[in-house]
Amino acid sequence: MTITWEDTFGIVSSYLREVFHRSFPPFKDDGEVSPGMVALRDAFYAFPVPTDALLIDSGRVQPVEPRLYLDTQEEEGPNWTLIAHHVGEAPGRGITFHGTRPLAGLDTYCSLVKERFAFRDDDGSLDIIRNLKSTGFRGSESLDIVDFIPFDIRERPEAYARYFSESLLMDDSEMLIPRFRKEIDYNAAYVLHTDPVLSLEDWTKIDSTTAMFVNLSDGKPPTFQDRQEAVCDIQLIPKVPRDIQLTFQRAKDIYISGYFRYDFYTVAVHYAGLAIEAAVKARWTASLPQNVTLECGGKTRDMVFPSQTKIFKFLMKEKWDRNKTLVDGKPFPASTEKLLDWLEREGIVTKWERRRLRTGLDMRNALSHVEHSSTNIPSSNELR
């Protein structure tokens, strides 16, 4: 016995919800997850949306090509189901069945197919029906989801439910999320305007504030080449780890870019401070063997390929007292101050060098935890 269209799409909708809950971790409060995840859940729960269905009688059974997610037999037909889920339409209309029409008479109901199923004359989409091609398409603007299925889906609703659920999850999520997203549009609420889009010529002009800093010799601001020459000789020795080399190179590149945007000089100093912090930690890590033993309060743990950050994260996770932890019998330097103590005690840096490192680390901290905007002057000495 063939079930009703309402029951058919009820089965599809129930399966959609099951697939959503199988695919994502459960959450009780919408605030536990991203607005995008909430929107995706609401999208899956919105079905059945206003839907149009039409049976097209091809007059015979015929071989069909396999389709991803859709369980088909080698031969299908004679009835094919044309379905249009109108996600963008206001809810309430329900399911509209337009009867069974012969494939041979497509031209007589072509206007119906175009009006209710989003087909067009100029894109070849009608050939999908004429050639009995089991496929579908999505309207990114209208939010119509159209499927052409090689059987009467009322007879095998579970097969269509599996196909539709998987295709919705894998292919249509990005299209659905904006439709159901409930985030506040602050740009609209506060009438905020977008930043102007500058031409390359305008973007690469010297910043007006940068231009105020001039050479005493000629009263002109340093050129873009001068800015490069100011930092090109600041080099790190080969023993410095590559990640730190890259971080410091970014600081130099950002400093040079301050020619175009004055505030970049502050960002350059921040990145130089990040490189200092990473270098101080890396120098202590370089003194360790490949295997160490951690001790704290009678507990021990062996660690392979240790690093200052790796040990710190372990202590936080296991809730060990980092100020009482020993690494191969020696105190663990859990803070930058203790790392500087170690560097000076081992004779790796002088007292003066330690003070310089402390200044750089303090600058890094100040720029990482800001309540007010700050701006550094364009000086390459900040990077040295």
Backbone torsions as a table, in degrees:
resi	resn	phi	psi	omega
1	MET	NA	130.9	-179.5
2	THR	-79.8	130.3	-179.0
3	ILE	-82.3	171.0	-178.4
4	THR	-76.3	164.0	176.5
5	TRP	-65.5	-36.8	179.2
6	GLU	-63.1	-43.0	178.3
7	ASP	-66.8	-37.4	179.6
8	THR	-59.8	-50.9	-178.0
9	PHE	-76.1	-18.7	170.6
10	GLY	-66.3	-40.9	176.2
11	ILE	-63.6	-43.6	179.0
12	VAL	-60.4	-44.2	-177.8
13	SER	-65.9	-41.3	178.2
14	SER	-63.0	-39.9	179.7
15	TYR	-67.0	-36.7	177.2
16	LEU	-56.5	-45.5	-177.6
17	ARG	-67.4	-38.1	177.4
18	GLU	-62.5	-43.7	179.9
19	VAL	-63.0	-40.7	178.9
20	PHE	-60.6	-47.0	-176.6
21	HIS	-70.4	-27.6	175.3
22	ARG	-74.9	-26.5	-171.1
23	SER	-90.0	-21.3	-174.1
24	PHE	-132.5	149.2	176.9
25	PRO	-60.7	144.0	-178.7
26	PRO	-69.5	151.1	173.9
27	PHE	-144.6	141.3	-178.6
28	LYS	-94.8	-33.0	-176.8
29	ASP	-115.3	135.3	-178.8
30	ASP	-61.4	-25.1	-179.8
31	GLY	-73.5	-8.5	-180.0
32	GLU	-76.7	-20.5	-173.6
33	VAL	-129.0	174.3	-178.0
34	SER	-70.0	155.3	174.7
35	PRO	-57.9	-30.5	177.8
36	GLY	-64.9	-39.5	178.0
37	MET	-67.8	-39.9	176.5
38	VAL	-61.7	-42.6	179.4
39	ALA	-63.7	-39.2	179.9
40	LEU	-66.4	-40.6	176.0
41	ARG	-61.3	-46.2	-179.7
42	ASP	-62.6	-34.2	178.0
43	ALA	-64.8	-46.0	-179.3
44	PHE	-66.2	-31.7	-180.0
45	TYR	-83.4	-9.0	-178.7
46	ALA	-76.8	-19.2	-178.2
47	PHE	-78.3	144.1	4.8
48	PRO	-78.9	128.5	172.5
49	VAL	-83.4	172.5	173.9
50	PRO	-51.6	125.5	-170.4
51	THR	-134.5	140.7	171.9
52	ASP	-111.7	139.6	178.5
53	ALA	-133.6	141.9	-179.9
54	LEU	-144.0	131.0	173.7
55	LEU	-94.4	131.0	178.1
56	ILE	-115.4	119.8	-177.2
57	ASP	-89.8	111.3	-179.7
58	SER	-80.8	-10.6	178.0
59	GLY	87.7	-8.9	-178.3
60	ARG	-164.1	165.2	170.6
61	VAL	-86.1	154.7	-178.5
62	GLN	-154.9	155.0	176.4
63	PRO	-62.2	146.0	177.3
64	VAL	-129.1	147.9	177.7
65	GLU	-76.8	145.8	177.6
66	PRO	-60.0	148.0	-179.9
67	ARG	-131.0	135.0	-176.7
68	LEU	-56.4	131.8	178.8
69	TYR	76.8	-15.8	-173.4
70	LEU	-101.4	122.4	178.0
71	ASP	-81.3	106.4	179.8
72	THR	-119.2	159.9	174.0
73	GLN	-92.4	170.1	-179.2
74	GLU	-61.4	-36.1	176.4
75	GLU	-125.8	139.9	-179.5
76	GLU	-132.5	177.1	-179.1
77	GLY	102.1	-172.6	1.4
78	PRO	-75.9	-19.8	-177.3
79	ASN	-87.0	130.1	174.5
80	TRP	-111.8	147.4	-179.0
81	THR	-107.5	123.5	173.6
82	LEU	-101.5	124.4	-173.2
83	ILE	-128.9	138.1	173.5
84	ALA	-130.5	111.9	174.4
85	HIS	-90.8	115.9	-176.9
86	HIS	-95.1	82.8	-176.0
87	VAL	-65.5	-31.7	-177.8
88	GLY	-80.6	-7.3	-178.1
89	GLU	-85.0	145.1	177.9
90	ALA	-60.4	138.9	-177.9
91	PRO	-66.4	158.1	175.0
92	GLY	129.1	-25.8	-175.3
93	ARG	-75.5	-29.1	-180.0
94	GLY	79.1	-151.1	-176.3
95	ILE	-100.6	129.0	176.4
96	THR	-115.7	116.8	178.7
97	PHE	-100.0	127.7	-175.1
98	HIS	-101.4	17.4	175.1
99	GLY	85.3	-170.4	179.0
100	THR	-110.9	127.2	-178.5
101	ARG	-123.1	145.7	178.5
102	PRO	-75.5	140.5	177.5
103	LEU	-59.0	-38.9	-177.0
104	ALA	-61.8	-24.0	-178.6
105	GLY	-101.4	26.8	-176.2
106	LEU	-52.7	-38.9	-177.3
107	ASP	-61.7	-25.9	-176.8
108	THR	-77.5	-21.7	178.0
109	TYR	-123.0	23.1	-179.8
110	CYS	-60.1	-38.1	-179.4
111	SER	-63.3	-36.7	177.0
112	LEU	-63.6	-45.1	-178.9
113	VAL	-62.0	-39.1	-179.4
114	LYS	-73.6	-38.7	-176.2
115	GLU	-74.6	-42.0	-172.2
116	ARG	-102.4	-16.4	-174.7
117	PHE	-122.8	13.0	171.3
118	ALA	64.9	22.8	174.7
119	PHE	-81.8	156.6	-178.7
120	ARG	-134.8	161.1	178.5
121	ASP	-80.6	-29.4	-167.4
122	ASP	-96.6	0.6	-177.4
123	ASP	-117.5	5.9	178.1
124	GLY	75.4	7.1	-176.1
125	SER	-66.4	-27.5	178.7
126	LEU	-64.6	-22.5	177.7
127	ASP	-65.6	-21.9	175.6
128	ILE	-57.8	-42.1	179.9
129	ILE	-76.1	-48.5	-177.0
130	ARG	-56.8	-39.4	-176.3
131	ASN	-93.6	6.4	-179.3
132	LEU	48.9	55.9	179.7
133	LYS	-98.6	115.5	-179.4
134	SER	-73.3	102.7	-177.0
135	THR	-158.9	-165.0	178.0
136	GLY	-167.0	174.1	176.0
137	PHE	-151.6	162.7	-177.3
138	ARG	-124.7	137.7	176.2
139	GLY	-98.2	106.9	-174.8
140	SER	-66.0	-26.5	179.4
141	GLU	-91.2	-47.3	-179.5
142	SER	-78.8	-17.8	-176.1
143	LEU	60.8	35.9	172.6
144	ASP	-89.5	132.1	174.8
145	ILE	-112.0	111.2	-173.1
146	VAL	-112.5	131.5	177.5
147	ASP	-128.5	144.9	174.4
148	PHE	-123.2	104.4	-169.4
149	ILE	-106.6	134.2	-171.7
150	PRO	-80.0	28.8	174.1
151	PHE	-159.0	167.5	176.3
152	ASP	-75.9	109.8	-172.1
153	ILE	-67.5	-14.5	175.6
154	ARG	-68.0	-25.3	-179.6
155	GLU	-83.7	-24.8	179.4
156	ARG	-138.5	63.6	-175.7
157	PRO	-63.8	-33.0	-179.0
158	GLU	-65.5	-36.4	179.3
159	ALA	-63.8	-44.5	178.4
160	TYR	-69.1	-36.3	179.3
161	ALA	-60.1	-44.0	179.0
162	ARG	-63.1	-46.4	-179.8
163	TYR	-60.9	-50.4	-174.7
164	PHE	-64.8	-39.5	-179.8
165	SER	-63.8	-46.6	-178.5
166	GLU	-66.9	-42.1	-179.3
167	SER	-67.8	-35.7	177.9
168	LEU	-65.6	-41.5	-178.3
169	LEU	-70.4	-44.0	-173.2
170	MET	-84.9	-35.4	-170.1
171	ASP	-112.0	-24.3	-169.0
172	ASP	-114.5	1.3	-175.8
173	SER	-59.3	-46.0	-177.0
174	GLU	-63.8	-29.4	178.4
175	MET	-74.7	-34.6	-174.5
176	LEU	-80.3	-33.9	-172.6
177	ILE	-57.0	-47.8	179.6
178	PRO	-60.1	-32.2	-179.1
179	ARG	-65.3	-33.9	-174.0
180	PHE	-110.7	2.5	179.9
181	ARG	-68.1	136.4	-177.3
182	LYS	-110.4	14.8	178.5
183	GLU	-64.1	148.3	176.9
184	ILE	-74.9	131.8	174.9
185	ASP	-85.3	92.2	-176.6
186	TYR	-67.8	-29.2	176.6
187	ASN	-60.5	-42.6	179.2
188	ALA	-74.6	-41.4	-176.7
189	ALA	-63.2	-36.4	-177.6
190	TYR	-107.6	11.0	179.4
191	VAL	51.1	51.3	179.4
192	LEU	-84.9	141.0	-178.5
193	HIS	-104.5	149.3	179.5
194	THR	-70.2	156.2	175.0
195	ASP	-65.3	147.4	176.3
196	PRO	-66.3	141.3	176.9
197	VAL	-93.2	113.6	-175.1
198	LEU	-90.1	154.2	172.3
199	SER	-74.0	162.5	178.2
200	LEU	-58.7	-38.2	-179.2
201	GLU	-63.0	-44.2	-179.7
202	ASP	-70.8	-37.5	-177.3
203	TRP	-65.7	-33.7	-173.6
204	THR	-95.8	14.9	171.7
205	LYS	-77.7	153.7	177.9
206	ILE	-62.9	137.7	178.7
207	ASP	-63.7	141.8	-176.3
208	SER	-63.0	-34.3	177.8
209	THR	-73.8	-41.8	176.1
210	THR	-56.9	-38.5	-177.4
211	ALA	-66.5	-15.9	179.9
212	MET	-75.6	-19.6	179.1
213	PHE	-90.3	109.5	-171.0
214	VAL	-117.7	159.8	173.5
215	ASN	-74.1	138.1	178.3
216	LEU	-67.4	-25.3	-175.6
217	SER	-69.6	-40.1	-176.0
218	ASP	-129.4	-0.6	178.4
219	GLY	72.8	13.4	-178.8
220	LYS	-110.8	149.6	177.4
221	PRO	-69.5	149.4	174.8
222	PRO	-56.3	142.8	179.4
223	THR	-77.0	172.2	176.2
224	PHE	-60.3	-38.2	177.0
225	GLN	-65.4	-39.8	178.2
226	ASP	-60.3	-40.1	179.5
227	ARG	-63.1	-38.5	177.8
228	GLN	-67.0	-44.0	-178.6
229	GLU	-64.8	-25.1	-178.4
230	ALA	-68.5	-23.2	-176.7
231	VAL	-123.4	-4.0	-173.6
232	CYS	-67.3	-20.3	-178.7
233	ASP	-91.7	-3.0	179.2
234	ILE	-82.5	104.8	-174.2
235	GLN	-124.4	151.3	176.4
236	LEU	-103.6	145.5	-178.1
237	ILE	-68.8	157.2	-175.7
238	PRO	-58.7	-25.3	-177.8
239	LYS	-70.9	-16.5	179.6
240	VAL	-67.1	128.5	-178.8
241	PRO	-54.7	150.3	-175.1
242	ARG	-60.0	-40.0	-179.2
243	ASP	-60.1	-37.9	178.5
244	ILE	-71.7	-38.0	175.8
245	GLN	-57.2	-44.6	-178.9
246	LEU	-65.7	-41.6	179.5
247	THR	-62.1	-42.4	-179.9
248	PHE	-70.4	-34.5	176.7
249	GLN	-63.1	-36.9	176.0
250	ARG	-61.9	-40.3	178.0
251	ALA	-59.5	-42.7	179.2
252	LYS	-66.3	-43.7	-179.7
253	ASP	-63.3	-40.1	179.6
254	ILE	-68.1	-37.8	176.5
255	TYR	-58.6	-46.0	179.5
256	ILE	-61.6	-38.9	-179.1
257	SER	-69.5	-12.1	174.4
258	GLY	-60.9	-17.3	174.2
259	TYR	-57.7	-35.8	-177.9
260	PHE	-92.0	-32.6	-179.1
261	ARG	-136.4	111.0	-172.5
262	TYR	-56.9	-38.6	-177.0
263	ASP	-64.6	-15.5	178.5
264	PHE	-63.6	-23.6	178.9
265	TYR	-61.7	-36.7	177.1
266	THR	-67.5	-40.9	178.0
267	VAL	-62.7	-37.3	179.2
268	ALA	-62.9	-42.7	178.5
269	VAL	-64.1	-39.5	178.2
270	HIS	-60.3	-46.8	-179.3
271	TYR	-66.6	-34.3	175.8
272	ALA	-63.8	-39.0	176.5
273	GLY	-64.7	-37.7	176.0
274	LEU	-62.8	-38.6	179.0
275	ALA	-66.3	-38.3	178.0
276	ILE	-62.7	-47.9	-179.9
277	GLU	-58.9	-45.6	179.8
278	ALA	-63.8	-37.2	-178.7
279	ALA	-68.3	-40.7	178.9
280	VAL	-62.1	-43.9	178.5
281	LYS	-66.2	-41.5	-177.9
282	ALA	-65.1	-33.8	-179.0
283	ARG	-67.1	-38.8	176.2
284	TRP	-68.1	-41.8	179.0
285	THR	-59.2	-37.5	-178.9
286	ALA	-64.3	-19.3	-179.5
287	SER	-83.8	-6.9	-175.5
288	LEU	-90.1	150.2	170.7
289	PRO	-75.0	177.2	-178.7
290	GLN	-71.2	-21.2	178.5
291	ASN	-129.2	132.0	177.3
292	VAL	-131.6	162.5	175.7
293	THR	-115.9	126.6	177.7
294	LEU	-98.3	138.0	179.8
295	GLU	-133.1	140.2	175.5
296	CYS	-164.1	118.3	175.4
297	GLY	56.7	39.0	179.5
298	GLY	86.3	-6.6	177.7
299	LYS	-97.5	144.3	178.3
300	THR	-132.6	155.1	177.5
301	ARG	-155.5	129.9	174.9
302	ASP	-85.5	143.3	179.3
303	MET	-134.9	132.7	178.7
304	VAL	-98.8	140.9	-178.4
305	PHE	49.9	61.6	-176.9
306	PRO	-75.6	159.5	170.8
307	SER	-148.2	164.4	-179.0
308	GLN	-59.8	-44.1	-179.1
309	THR	-69.4	-40.0	-179.5
310	LYS	-63.2	-42.9	178.7
311	ILE	-66.2	-43.0	-179.4
312	PHE	-59.0	-45.7	180.0
313	LYS	-64.1	-38.1	178.5
314	PHE	-62.4	-44.7	-178.7
315	LEU	-63.9	-38.1	178.6
316	MET	-66.7	-42.0	-178.9
317	LYS	-65.8	-43.4	-176.8
318	GLU	-86.8	-3.4	179.6
319	LYS	61.7	38.5	172.5
320	TRP	-83.0	149.3	176.5
321	ASP	-74.9	108.5	-175.3
322	ARG	-68.2	-21.1	178.8
323	ASN	-82.0	-9.1	179.2
324	LYS	-118.0	8.1	-178.1
325	THR	-86.0	138.8	177.0
326	LEU	-110.4	142.5	175.2
327	VAL	-116.2	109.7	-172.8
328	ASP	51.4	42.2	175.5
329	GLY	84.4	-2.5	-178.8
330	LYS	-113.9	148.6	-177.8
331	PRO	-59.0	139.3	177.7
332	PHE	-80.9	125.7	178.4
333	PRO	-78.9	91.3	-172.0
334	ALA	-81.0	-15.3	-177.6
335	SER	-124.3	164.5	177.6
336	THR	-64.6	-32.6	178.7
337	GLU	-63.9	-41.3	178.1
338	LYS	-70.5	-32.2	175.0
339	LEU	-65.6	-40.6	177.0
340	LEU	-66.0	-37.8	175.3
341	ASP	-57.7	-45.1	-178.8
342	TRP	-64.0	-44.7	179.9
343	LEU	-59.6	-42.8	-179.7
344	GLU	-71.3	-41.7	-178.9
345	ARG	-63.1	-36.1	-179.9
346	GLU	-81.8	-1.6	179.3
347	GLY	75.1	18.4	-179.3
348	ILE	-79.1	-33.7	176.1
349	VAL	-129.4	154.7	175.0
350	THR	-85.3	171.7	177.8
351	LYS	-60.9	-40.1	-179.9
352	TRP	-65.5	-41.8	178.3
353	GLU	-65.1	-35.5	177.7
354	ARG	-62.9	-43.3	179.2
355	ARG	-62.3	-37.9	178.2
356	ARG	-64.7	-42.3	178.0
357	LEU	-64.4	-40.3	179.2
358	ARG	-62.0	-39.7	178.0
359	THR	-62.2	-43.8	179.2
360	GLY	-64.0	-40.3	179.4
361	LEU	-69.1	-37.3	177.2
362	ASP	-64.0	-38.5	177.8
363	MET	-65.1	-41.0	177.9
364	ARG	-59.4	-44.7	-179.9
365	ASN	-64.3	-42.1	-178.4
366	ALA	-63.3	-38.7	-177.7
367	LEU	-82.2	-15.3	178.7
368	SER	-87.8	-21.8	-176.2
369	HIS	-127.9	78.8	-173.0
370	VAL	-106.8	144.3	168.7
371	GLU	-112.6	-20.7	179.5
372	HIS	-133.4	147.7	179.7
373	SER	-67.2	139.4	176.6
374	SER	-130.2	154.0	-177.9
375	THR	-136.7	130.3	176.4
376	ASN	-94.7	149.9	177.7
377	ILE	-75.5	155.9	-177.2
378	PRO	-76.0	82.6	-179.9
379	SER	-126.2	125.6	178.1
380	SER	-69.0	-17.4	179.0
381	ASN	-63.7	-25.4	177.3
382	GLU	-62.3	-31.1	-179.9
383	LEU	-85.0	-23.9	-178.7
384	ARG	-76.3	NA	NA
